[in-house]
């Protein structure tokens, strides 16, 4: 950043102009625009003296130079795996999103920010969204408003979880099929159609693991 100084006098043009960048400890004759390279607040003091020897009072200008790029941060690290019940937060603006709304699989996020000084920053991360029985239980607790239906669906998922822990895939899938049947029965009733389709898709994903 450069600072250009000028002065006018009724009688004559100023013969000498000096400036200081250190609080008046030292003064430099002004011959060309002042180059300011230090980030942060810089105080420029200056005064001029005309040909008759009249000296003006010291004047002060303050400039704030911003050279730092804005930082874009995420609530997860690059390469992270997260489950459907979590929220991914991006702090540069209000674009937080439920992980399940992204869909299962690997997603790439790129966020950029530009500050008032024109400095720009950009960050790209890759996040894998996956479903587990536990995350599906949490998701139902977060989204299904009918307590009776929510408890019934969660009971089936808990049974599937116990079977999975015992290594009994067939028993797990039987519980998940029962879960799907109840979801289908409640579609467009206690569950809206979109909810039912999503829960069925997530149950199918669990059965394919």
Beta strands, then each sheet from edge to edge (+ up, - down):
strand 1: 2-3
strand 2: 14-20
strand 3: 28-29
strand 4: 34-35
strand 5: 40-50
strand 6: 59-65
strand 7: 81-83
strand 8: 87-88
strand 9: 97-98
strand 10: 105-114
strand 11: 120-130
sheet 1: 1+ 4-
sheet 2: 3+ 2- 5+ 6-
sheet 3: 7+ 11+ 10-
sheet 4: 8+ 9-
end
